[in-house]
Amino acid sequence: MADIAIRVATPGDLDMLSDLIAAAYATLADGSYEPEKLAKALPIMSRANPKLLASGTYFVVVADGEPAGCGGWTMEKPGTGGIEEGVAHIRHFATHPAHLRKGIARLLVERCLAEAAAAGTRLIKSQSTLPAERFYASVGFRRIRRIEVEFAPGIALPAVEMEREIP
């Protein structure tokens, strides 16, 4: 088992996390998406979000001394910034391909659920990539519907809106 630690991300992690996210999202070229659409979206979706890094609810997972994963949660809905009382949102999860199947993403989900519950939320939502839908289902999320996530005008990919109640 790897030596795994989770810490709060900081704005200084921007370049490191952008590299990690780009490596993780490169695995999306598995046939789930149209190659042309994916090629346009990857440069945008693979960059770490400075606002998330400054939120205090976005995390870095370090495994065996190297960045292995990242992700977090916010009250703000991705893409809109809107807030619905009692509802939180999973944000920008990624696991480096060298660290898959080590429980990295599961630990991040558990951390997000615990913090969101402590903040008084009752429901947490996710905009899952198509390949990650199975993972989110394995940690208790249920599929609501298929959606399109727009990264920039004219650049969108299909995703799956999912949710889970927080006990």
Secondary structure as the mmCIF struct_conf table of DSSP 4:
data_model
#
loop_
_struct_conf.conf_type_id
_struct_conf.id
_struct_conf.beg_label_comp_id
_struct_conf.beg_label_asym_id
_struct_conf.beg_label_seq_id
_struct_conf.end_label_comp_id
_struct_conf.end_label_asym_id
_struct_conf.end_label_seq_id
STRN STRN1 ILE A 4 VAL A 8
HELX_RH_3T_P HELX_RH_3T_P1 PRO A 11 ASP A 13
HELX_RH_AL_P HELX_RH_AL_P1 LEU A 14 TYR A 25
HELX_RH_3T_P HELX_RH_3T_P2 ALA A 26 LEU A 28
BEND BEND1 ASP A 30 TYR A 33
HELX_RH_AL_P HELX_RH_AL_P2 PRO A 35 MET A 45
TURN_TY1_P TURN_TY1_P1 SER A 46 SER A 46
BEND BEND2 ARG A 47 ARG A 47
HELX_RH_AL_P HELX_RH_AL_P3 PRO A 50 LEU A 53
TURN_TY1_P TURN_TY1_P2 ALA A 54 ALA A 54
BEND BEND3 SER A 55 THR A 57
STRN STRN2 TYR A 58 ALA A 63
TURN_TY1_P TURN_TY1_P3 ASP A 64 GLY A 65
STRN STRN3 GLU A 66 THR A 74
BEND BEND4 MET A 75 MET A 75
STRN STRN4 GLU A 76 GLU A 76
HELX_LH_PP_P HELX_LH_PP_P1 LYS A 77 LYS A 77
TURN_TY1_P TURN_TY1_P4 PRO A 78 THR A 80
STRN STRN5 ILE A 83 ILE A 83
TURN_TY1_P TURN_TY1_P5 GLU A 85 GLY A 86
STRN STRN6 VAL A 87 THR A 95
HELX_RH_3T_P HELX_RH_3T_P3 PRO A 97 HIS A 99
TURN_TY1_P TURN_TY1_P6 LEU A 100 ARG A 101
BEND BEND5 LYS A 102 GLY A 103
HELX_RH_AL_P HELX_RH_AL_P4 ILE A 104 ALA A 118
TURN_TY1_P TURN_TY1_P7 ALA A 119 GLY A 120
BEND BEND6 ARG A 122 ARG A 122
STRN STRN7 LEU A 123 SER A 128
TURN_TY1_P TURN_TY1_P8 LEU A 130 ALA A 132
HELX_RH_AL_P HELX_RH_AL_P5 GLU A 133 SER A 138
TURN_TY1_P TURN_TY1_P9 VAL A 139 GLY A 140
STRN STRN8 ARG A 142 ALA A 152
TURN_TY1_P TURN_TY1_P10 PRO A 153 GLY A 154
STRN STRN9 ILE A 155 GLU A 165
#
